[in-house]
Amino acid sequence: MKLKLEKLASWIDTSIETEDIQSLNSALANIESFDRKTLTDLENATLDFYTANVFSCLRQASNDRKDFAWANPNVDNEIYFLRSALNYLRNSSTMEIGTDLKLRITTNLANVLNHVGRFTEAIEYWDQAISDIPEFSMAIGNRGMALFWYSRFIEDPETQALFLKSSRVAFCNALSLGVENHAKAPMLELLEHLNKLANWDELNPGFSIFGGEDELEKAYRKWCVQHRLVLNQANDLSSSIDGLQDTLTLPSIVTNIREKPEWLPVPYAIFNQLKQEFVSARFLLFEATREQDLPLHFSDYGIILYDTLDYRFYRLWIEKLKMAFLSAHTILDKVAYIINEYWEIGHPIHKVDFNSVWFFGKGNQRKLIEKFTECDNWPLRGLFSLSRDFYYQKNADRPLDPEAKLLHDIRNHIAHKYLRVHVDDLYNAEDDRSLNGLEISFPITEIELTAQTIKLLKLVRSTLIYLTAAVAHEESKRTASISSGMIAHMPIIQVEDIYRN
């Protein structure tokens, strides 16, 4: 098998170098001929990595608008197979992998996610790659590029300066280590631009640190930062800045008071609610993770239950996990309300959800709304791509995440059916799911449920950041087309904590 994989790799590399599209498609057909069930996880990961490389080359060789073509099957397949490859590697030991395969997969996934506007997720993958190899110059440089463009959507001057300074440091480090020829000129150009903006050696931008002396609160805020769950762009720069505040807000919005005489644009009120729901779900998750090893909570005492001999959890912290998961998931469809309202799409409210808000028509007639087909709004494109991570029964398209069906089944069984949470060390829930019917109940371990809840909250955080960035991009275009004398500014007063009745 090793020899067969090496020949396939050589075939693909040669086809990529010569941009031989026919040969690349033949390589895909060859990959499909493998009997995946007979392969090890490492071999399956390798095949998925090769598949993603083929689709990457097909994407770059295509003549469509590569930068802003939202519906691009090659991009979708590249993301899907890189993620699938990483999933296979989770089951392989570091000694077994024995190569730089994981590093290459992680870096390529960061690159393509950033390409489609999913920069917060891309930065985390680059951070993983740099953590493994601190002198990985291309990962350092590409991360610097992402930070530079990300900064354009940040309204707070201090945070924006932090991003620009971090971007400059990344360029300096990458160029000193040496980067590939195609990347050198763009990095030098941006570095020169940054050097003209400020004397960065003397400029030390900061950020607001928040929190009291309570030990539980300190632990909570540290946990939020470590898991990159703070609604603050600075959390994407570091996962070790304790006490970051949830400062993320929608940017200033220009509205015609003659056409919309409301006191404030509707999206502000919706976004307030989404932030509150997010931070509440986040705290429930934090509480659940801390209570796993504690004695039974007093609220669980005295309940008559029968032992069903399947190592099941009946605990308050499990229910907190479920509530956190369900609450986080509901935020996604509410984001769709803002998209529908702000971009004036015109869908009836009762038909708006995170998956369908981008389209008109049904079934085979479903098409991307015209204003999105060639939209140059990079973070909005990222928001669209993120919406396709999720599984929808009414949508025949394959989601971009191989685990999408798992997230869907968890949500569906918490909300409508019966989720069984078992002890990981004593029960093989994955085998149970594959062997037995799942119509009424769905087995999962506490480790799986915790991991999927953290993953979902991270996706929701990215969703809210992409939303604010997309609105910021749109507002920069709107204000540029209006004379400054035609715009009257109206301040929005922040609600102080003591007045949050």
N, C-alpha and C positions, 0 to 999 in steps of 0.2 A: 504493500500500500504506500509506503514511504516513497518508493521509486516512482510510482504512478502519480503521486501528488507533486513530486519534483518536476516531472515531465509536464504536468499541467501548468505549473507555475511558470516554467520556461516558455511554454506556448503563449500564455497570457501576456507575459512581459514583452515578448517579441511583437505580438499583435498590438500592444499598447504603444510601443516605440514607433511602429510603422503606421499607426492609426488605421489598421486593417479591420474595418467594421464587420465584414463578412466572417473573418477569422474569429473575431470576438464573439459573434453570435454562435458560431460553431462551438466555441469553448463553453458557452452557457449550456448548449445542448449536451455537451459531454459531461458537464457537472451534474445535470439532471439525470444522467444515466447511472449515477452511483446509487447503490443500495444503502441509504443513510442508516437504516436499522442495524447494519453490520459494522458500522464505524464507531470508533471511540469518540468521546466528547471533543478531544483535541483535534481529531481528524475532521469532524463536522464543523468545528470552529474555523479550521483552515479553509475548508471548502466555501463557507459563507464569506470569509474574508476575500477569497479570490473572486467570488461572485460580485461582491461590492466593488472591487477594483474594476471589473469589467463595466459595470453600470456607471462608475465614475468617469471612465474613459468615454463611454457613449454619451454621457452628459456633456463633457467638455468638447466633444467633437461635433455635437449637434449645432445647427445654424439658427435655432430659435433664440429668442431673447433670454439668454442664459441667466442674466442677472435678476430679471423680474418676472420670469415665466412661472406663475404660481402652480399651475397644473403640469408637472413634469414627472412622468413615470420613472425616468432614470434616477432622478433625485430621490424619489420615494423608495425605490428598490435599494439604492445605496444605503440610506438610513436604516431600512428594515434589516438588511443582511449584516450590517456592522453590529447592530444591536443583538441580532440572533447569535452572531459569533461570540460576543461578550457573554451572553447567557450560557453558552456551552462551556466557556472557560471557567465559569463559576464552579463547575463540578470537577475541574482539573486542578491538581496541585501545582505549585510553582515549579517544583522539580520536574514534573511531567511536561510542562509547557517548554521550559528549557531554552526558549528563544525570545526574541523581542516582539513576538506576535501580539501579545496584549498591548504593548506600547504602540505598535503600528495601528491596531484597531482603534484604540482610544483616541489617538491623534487624528486619524482620518474621520472619525465620528465627530470630533470637535470641529474640524474644518468644514464638513458638510452642514452641520447644524448652524454654524455661524453664517454660512453661505445663504441659508434660507431665512436668516433673521432671528435665530434662536440663540442669541449671544450669551445669555446668562448660563444656559446649560453647557454651551461650548466652553466657556471659561472654566467651569468646574472640571470638565474632561481634560483640558490642557493642564490644569493644576495637578490632576492625577498623574499625567505623563511627566511633568516637570519634577514632581515628588519622587518618581521612580528614577529619573535621570536628570539631575539638576542642571546639567550643561547641554540639555537638548535645545539647541539654538532655534530651530524652526518652530517648535512649540512656544518658546519664549517670545519670539517675534510675532507669530500669528496672534498670540494672546494680546500683545501690545497693540496690534492693529485693531482688534475687537474692542479693547478698552478705549482707544481713540474715538472710534465711531459711536460707541455706546455713550460717551461723554456728551455728545451733541444733543442727547435727549434728556439730559439732567438739568433741572432748573436751578437747584441750589448751587451757588457759586463755589462754596467750600468743597462740596462733594465733587463737583465737576473738575475743580483744580486737582483734587486727589487722583482722579482718573487720568488726567492729562500727565501729571507727574509720574504716575505709575507706568503709563504708556511710554513715556520718554526713557525711563529706566530700563524697560523691557527692550526697546530698540537698541539702546547703547550696549546692553548685555549680549543681545543676539548678534549684533554686527561685530562685536569684539570676538565672539566665539566663532563666527563665520556662518553665513547662511547660503542657501542655494541661489544661483545667479538670478533667477526670475524674481526673487523676493528682495534682493538687495536694493535696487533702485527705489521701489515704493517706500521702503523703510527709511532710506536716507532722505527722501523727499519730505516725509512726515516729521522726521527728526529735525530737519532744518526749519520746518514750519514751527514746531514746538519751541525751538531755541529762540525764535523771534518773539514768542508770546510773553516770556517772563524769564527772570533769572531764577531758575528752578532750584539752584543750590541754596539760595537764601529764602525761598518761599516755602513755608511749612504749613500747608492747609490742614485744618483739623476737622473734627466732627463732634456732634453732641453726644456725651455719655450720659446714660440715664439709669436710674435705679437707686434703691435705698440700701439700708444696712442689713435688712432681713436676709438671713442665710438662704432661705428657700428661694427668695426672689433673685439673689445673686446666682444661685445654681440654675434657675430657670432661664435667666437672660444669657448665661454662658452656654447653656444647652441650645438655645435658639440660634446663637451665632455659629456654634460648631456644626449644626445641621443645615446651615444656610437657609434659615426660615424667618429671618428678619425682613420686614417690608421696608428695606433701606438698601439702595444700590451699593453702598459701601460694603455690604456683606459679601458682594461678589469679588471684592478686592482681597478679602481676608476672612478666614473662619476662626480668627483668634482675637478679634476686637471685642472685648467684653463690654456689655452695656449699650449696644447700639439701639437707637430708638426707632420705632416704626414710623418713619417720616414720609413714606411714599404717599403722594397725593396726585390727583389729576392736575395738569398744568392750567394756566390761564386759558379760558375759552372765550373767543369772540362770538357774540350773538347779536342778531338784529332785533332790537327791542320793539320795533314796530310789528315784526312778524311773530316774535316770541316774547311777549311781555312778562313772562314769569320773573319772579324776584331773582332767582338763580337758575342756571341751566340744570335740567333734570339729572344729568350724569353725576353731578357732585353728590346729590343725596343718595343715589344708588351706590356710588363708590364708598361712601361712609359706611353703609350697611355691610358691604362686602368685606371691608377691612375688619369691622367688628366681628363678623362671623369667622373670618380667617384666624384672628388672634385668639378667639375663644376655642376654636377647634384645635389650634396649636397647643393651648394650655391643657386641654383635656388629654391630648396625646402625651404631653410631658408628665402629667399626673399618672397616667397609665403606666408609662415606662418606669417611673419611680416606685410604684406600688406593687410591681410584679413579685418582688422578693419579701414584701411585708406580710405580717400575719393577716388572716381573714378580717376584712373590715366589719365593724359592728352592724352595718346595715345588711350584711349577708347572713347574720346569725338567725337561727330559728326557722329557717325555710325548709320545709319537708321536700326532699328530692330523692329520687330513686337512682341507684347505681346502675348505669346501663353498660358497664364493663367496657367502656371505650375511651377511658382516660380523658374525660371532658373537663373543661374549665367552666365553673359557674362562679364568677367573681365580678365584683364591681368594676375592677380595672379593665376587664374584658369589655364590659358594656361601654366604658369610656372610650376605648379604642374604636368600637363600632360607631359611637356617636360622632367622634372626631372624623372618621372616614366619611360618614354620610353627610355631615355638615360641610366638609370641604368639597365634596363632589357637587353639591347643589350650587356652589358659587359659580361653577362654569356656565351653567345656563343663564345665570343672572348677568354674567359678563356679556352674553349675547344680547341682552336687553339694551345695554349701553351701546354696543356696536350698531344695533338696529336704529336706535335713537340718534346717535351722534352722526353717523354716516347717512342718515335719512334713507334707509333701505326700503321702509314701508311695509315690512311683513306684519300681518296681524299679530298682536301680542301673544295670543294663545297658540301660535304656531312657531314661536321663536325658541330655538335651542342652540347650543354651542356648535352643533354639527351642521344644522341646516341654514343658519343665518347667512351663510356665504353664497347660497344658491337660490335659483328660482327653478320651478318645474319639479316634476316627480319622476322617479324611475329612470328609464332610459332618456327621458327628456330633461333630466336635471343638468343644469349648466351653471358655471360660475357667473355671478352677477357681473355685468359689463364693467362697472366702475372698478372692479377688482382685477380684471383680466390682465391689464398691463400697468397696474398701480406700482409706483416706485417707492412706496412706503415700506421700508425694510422691516421694521418691527411689526407692522400689521401683517406682512407676509409670514413672519415668525409666528404670530398669533394663529393665523390660518393653519400653518403646518402643525402647531401644537394641538389644534382641535382634531387633527387627523390621527393623533396618538390613541384615540379612544374607539372602542368597538360599539357600533350601532347596528341593531338587528335590521332596521329598515334601510340601511345603506350597504350595498353589496361590495363597496370598495374595501380592500384589505387595509386595516389600520397600519400605521407606521411602526407600532410597537408590538413585537411578538407576544408580549404579556398583556395586551389590551383586553383580551377575553377574560383573563383572571380578574382584572380590575372591575370589569362589567359584572361578572358573576358575584363578586363580593358585594358590590353595591346593590345588585338586584335581590340577593338573598337577605341582606340586612333589612332592606326596605320592604320587601314583599313576601319573603319566604322564610328560610330558616338556615342561619349560618351556625355551623358547629365548630367550636374552637377546641382543638385537642393539644395535649402535651407533646411537644416536638420530639423529645427523647423516647417517647413510648408509643407513638402512633405515626404511621406513614400516611399522611393525608394526601400526598400527591398520588400515590398508588391507588388509594381509595377513589380519588376523583376520576382516574383513568379507567378503573375497572367497573365501577358501579354507576348507576343512574343518578343524575343530579337534579331532577325536576323539583323536588320539594326541599331537600337539604343539601348543603354544600360544606364539605369538610375542609378545614384549614388549620394550621398550627399557629400558636401564639407568635412564633418568630416570623412566619410569613405575613400574618396580619399586621404586625408592627412595621415590618419593612415596607409593605404595600401602602400603609397609611402615611409613612414618612415620604415615600415616593410621590404619592398623590398630593400631599401638602406642598412639596417642592414644585410640582407642576402648576399648582394653583398660584403659588408665589410668582413663578415665571410668567404666568398668564397675566397677573395684575401689573407686573413690570412692563411687559410688552404692550399692554393696553395703554398705560400712561405714556410710553415712548411713542406709540403710534399716534396718539392724540397730539403730542408735542410736535411731531413731524407735520401733521396736518395743520396745526395752528401757525407754524412758521410760514407755511405757504399762504394761508389765509391773510395773515397780517401783512405779508409782503405785497399783497395785491390791493391793500386798502391804505389810503392816505392816513398818516399818523394823526392828523387833525380831526379825523372822522371817528376816532376811537376814544370813548370815555372810560376811564378806569374805575372799577368798583371793588374795593377791598373785601375780602372774605375774612370774617373774624374766626379765629381758632377757638374751639370749645375747650375751656380749661377743665382739668380733671375734677375739680371741686364742684363744677356745675353740671356734671354728666349725670343728671337725675334719672 
